[in-house]
Amino acid sequence: MTNLDLCYMPASEALRRFKAKQLSPVELMQAVIDRAEATKETINCFTFTHFDEAMKLARKAEAKYARGARTGALEGLPIGIKDESYIKGKPTSHGSLLTRDAVCGHTSTMNERIIKAGGIVHARTATPEFSCAGYTWSRRWGVTRNPWNPDFTPGGSSGGAAATLASGTSAIATGSD
């Protein structure tokens, strides 16, 4: 199986393979990080990345699977979180220059549940300014492109989420409407 195969593996299959010890969360995380690095200039689906922290958490998830410990429903999966919801201690820009230095003081309920279930937030996905457009572009982050045809938009306001899934740079991504 190639790294590209790993990047496009359904999340349910990755979890099954983690439990069967046929795939490591570290292998999957490294594959999506490598893919993200290879596509970032063209696709531009992420605003913030937390790759070093994500690899540490992937190693912890790998250890849990190795010892047969209880795992969460999303344990070890790379999750892209839309850059409009909050994670305590992490920046959230809402795609705006106005909030460039904003660091969250709390974690939103959705993100709290993802993290509690073992999902690993490796990146924040792009959104137009304050999520108010049907395409994903902002003065803060630039344009997010459709991985299947970079001349087109992946839509908005969750275009970064759409682009990360279509480019194989996250196993799951959050969006909103």
Buried (B, 14 or more C-beta within 10 A) or exposed (E): EEBEEBBBBEBEEBBEBBBEEEBBBBBBBBBBBBBBEBBBEEBBBBBBBBBEEBBBBBBBBBEBBEEEEEBBEBBBBBBBBBBBBBBEEBBBBBBBEEBEEBEBEEBBEBBBBBBEBBBBBBBBBBBBBBBEBEBBBBEBBEBBBBBEEBEEBBBBBBBBBBBBBBBBBBBBBBBEE
